[in-house]
Amino acid sequence: MIFFLTTLITFVCMECVTWLTHKFVMHGFMWYFHEDHHQPQYKSWFERNDVFFVIFAIPSIVLFYVGLQGGLNYFFFIGLGILLYGMAYFLVHDVLIHRRFKWFNKTTNKYLIGLRKAHKVHHKHLGKEEGECFGMLFVPFKYFRM
């Protein structure tokens, strides 16, 4: 049970990490890598922004390794929480919102539609300043009512 809770708490905490990273790192000193993601004319399969998948994968991989040393321990389940969040991020951000893969094209789920609306508001700003809606899974309730 403690390992399940560790994974779940890590998953939820990753939303906070993502929000902070998106606002202060991606829209801050690492804007160079994130900028092409905000340019509608940029139509390549890969974006410089994809480097963040690698950056977020490294701690997960390290935690899996450390979590298997001397028997299974809680580091493994922290790494699992990060991995599961990364998978959710991929499915929501790259598949549902940006449609890099043509799956889930016609959702009627109000939660998923709200996530999509909030992200579109984020992308109406082409520069690194004046951004809003930096989260991915938890966005303001107003986007679910519209």
N, C-alpha and C positions, 0 to 999 in steps of 0.2 A: 504493500500500500504506500509506503514512504517513497518508493521509487516512482510510482505512478504520480504522486503529488509533486515530486521533484520535477518530473517531465512537464506536468501541467503548469506549474508555477513558472518554470523557465519559458515555456511557450508564451504565457501571458506577459511576462517581463520583456520578451523580445519585441513586443509591440512598442513598449516605452523606448527600448534601445533603438528601434527602427525610427521612431518619431524624432528622437534626439539626433541620430545620425543623419537623417534626411534633412532636418532643418539646419544643423550647425556644421556638418561635414560636407554633405553633398551640395548644399546651397551655400557653403562656406569655402574653406580652403581647397576642397577637392571638386569644385565646380567644373573644372576642365573635363573631368570624367563624366559628369552628370549632364552637362550642357546639351549635348546632342540629343538627349532624351526629351528635352523641351522644345526641340526644333521640329515643327511639323513637316518641313521639307526633307528631313533626314530620313531616307528610306532604305537603309541597309539592314541585312538580317542581323548583324551584330552591331552593338553600340558600344562606345567607350564605357557607358554606364554599366555594362555587364561585368566590369571588373569588381563591382560590389558583391556579386554573387560569390566570387572567389574570396574576397576579403571576409565575408561572413561565414564561408565554409571552413576556413582555416581553424578558428577556435573549436568548431564542432568536431573536426577531425582529430585535433589534439586532445580534446576531452574524451573522445571515444578511446583513443590510445591509452591515455592515463587511466581511464575508467576500467580498463581491462587488466591493468598491472596488479598482480597479487590477488586476483579475483574481482568479480564484478562489484563496482562501488558507485557512489552517487555521481561522480564525474561523468560516467558513461551516460547517465540519464539526463544530465544537464546538456550534454552533447546531443542527445536524442531530441530534447525539447527544441534546441536550436535547429536541428535538421528538419523536424516537423514544421516549424515555423517557416523555414526556407521553402519547403514544399508548398505550404499554404500560400506564401507570398508569390511563388511562381504561378500557381493556378489562378490566383485572384488577379495579380498585377499583369503578368505577361499573357495569360490565356484569356481571362474574362474581360479585363479592361482594355488592354492594348491589342488583343487579338493576334498575337504573334503566331498562334496556332489556332486553327479554325474549329475549336471545340466549344461547346456551350454557347452557341450563337444566339439562341432565342430563349433566354431565361426570363421568367416572369416572377422570380423570387424578389420580394420587396427589399430584402437585405442586400442582395447582390446588386440590384438596381441602384440602391442608395450608395453603395461603395463606388459604383461606376460614376455616379453624379458627382460625388465629392472629389474623385480623382480628376474629373474633367475641370472642376473649378480650380484645382491645383495647377493644371496645365494651361489655364488661360493666361497665366503669367509666363512669358517666354524668358525672362531674366531671372537672376538668382535672388533678387529682392522681391518684396511684396508677396511672398508665397503664403499659401494657406492650405489647410488639410494635409498635413505631413504624415499622418498615420496611414495604416493600410487596412486593418481589420476593424478598428474602432474609430469611427468618424462621428462628427456631431449629428445629433438626432434630426436636425432640420432636413438633412438629405434623405431621410426615410419618409418624411411627410410630404415632400414636394410632389 
